Amino acid sequence: MEKENKHNKDLGFQVPQDFFKNFEEDMMTQLNLEDKLGKETGFEVPDGYFETLEEQLLPVVDDKVRQLPKKSNVTTFLYPVLAIAAMLAIVLTLNSGNESVDIASVDTSVLEDYLIEESFLYDDATVDILFADNDILDNISLTESVDTDVLYDYLEDEMDLNEIITE
């Protein structure tokens, strides 16, 4: 399915109105301000601070290696499961309105489009799954072999999609 506005020329980037008219003036004002105030940040480090920093920190820091508490396998498994359960509970709670969706409320053209797009009627694996538990098919024997392409063509020509759906 193609997206709408495939050849959209708009890049999505915009500048404020009259930005480039005032740009040069704003830039000169900023440069004059830096000349008057200077480029210093206001933060200074005392002379020799980083040379003596290691000597000051080593006596304070412990050489002892500390072990972090290990997480049990239960918690590493339980947290994601609880997160998924909470997400599902929220989704089901938000979607549990009074609206009920059944096959009769769905528009026929939507069903037709879905069946055509998903190749539902042409998928042998889907047909096998639909009739996997049906014992009636075990008792049927065909005397002639039928080409599936010929059968599909016949069904397309002779039956309406609405008839197939209702049967």
N, C-alpha and C positions, 0 to 999 in steps of 0.2 A: 504494500500500500504506500503510495507516494505521499510525502508530506506536502501540505499546502505551502505556497510561497517558496517553492524550491529555488527560484532564481531571485531571491530577495537581495537587493543591492545594499540595503541598510546594514552597516557593520555593527551598530549598536553603541558606538562611541560618540559622545557629544561633548562639546565644550560650552561653557556659559556664553550667553549672548554678549557681544562686544568684548570678548576676552582678548582678542588680538589687537583691538584698538587701544586698550589700556595696558597691554603687556609691557611695552617699552617703558612707559612712564612708571609702572609698578617696579620694574627691574631696576631702574635708575634710583628710585626711592630706597629700595632695599640696599643697593650698593652704597649710597650716601650714608645710610644708617649704620652699616658695618664699618665704614671709615670713621665715623664719629665715635662709636662705641668700642671698636676694636673687635678682633676675631677670637678673643679669649672666652672660654666658657665660664670662668668663675670658679672652677674647681682646680685645686692645686694639690700635688703630692709632695710631702717633705723630701728634701734631698737625702739620698741614700736609703729611702724607705724599702725598696724592693731588695736591696742587698742584705738588709738585716731582718727581713720578714721570716725567712726560713729559720734563723736562729731563735726568733721569738716564738715560733709555732711548735717546733720540735719538742720542747719540754712539756708543753701542754697536751699534745696529742699522745694517745695511748698506742703502744705497739701491739697490743693484744688483738688477735683476730677474733671477730665476733661472728657467730653463726646466726643467720636469719632463720626464723621459725619456718619449718617446711609446711606447705599446704598439703592436706590429705587429699587422696584421690576422690573422696566423696565430695569435698567442696569444689574441686576443679570440675567435676561432672555436674554437681547440683546447681551451681550458679547459672550456667547457660540454659539448663533445663527449666529452671524457675523463670528465667527471663523470657524464654519462648512461651511458657505457659501464661505468664502475665500479659504478654503481647496478644496472644490468642484470646484471652479473657477480655481484654480491652476492645479488640476488633469485634468480637461477637456481641459484646455489650452495646457498642456504638451502632452496630448494624441490626440490632434486634428490634427495629421499629415495627409498627403495625402493618407495614407493607409485606405481603407475601408474594413471592414470585412462583408462578407455576407455568406449565407449558402453554396453557390457554392464553395467558396474558402477554406472551412474547409474540411479536409481529411475525407473520409467516415469511415475509421477505428477509427478515433478519436470520431466521432459521435456514432459509435457502442459501443465503450468502455464506453462512457458517459452514454448511455442509459442502458447498462447492469449494470454498477456500481450503478447508481442511482435508479435502478428498476423502471424506468419510465413507461415501458410497463405493469408492474404488479401492479401498484398503482391505486386502484379504485377511490380514491379521486381525482387524477390528471385527470382521464377520466371524472369524474363528472364535474370538473371545465372546461374542454375543451368544453363540450357539454351543459353547464348550460344555455346559451342564445339561444340555437338552438330550434326553434319551431317545426322542423320536427320530432324530437324524441317524442314529445307529441302525435303525431297522430299514431305512430307505436304501435301495440299490438302484443305480441308474443303468439302464440297458445301453444307452448311447452316451458317448462322451460329448460334452458341449464345450466349445471354446469360450472362455470367459469374456474375451473381447466382443464376440458376437452377441453374447447374452447382455452385456452392458449396453451395446448399441441398440439392441431390441428394447431394453427397458427405457432407454432415453427417448426412443422414438414413440413407443406405444403408451407409456405411463407418464402422467404428470407428477411432478415432484410433490405436490400436495397429497396425491394418492399414496405415494410411497411413505410419506410422513405419517399419515393417518393409519396406515396398515401397520 
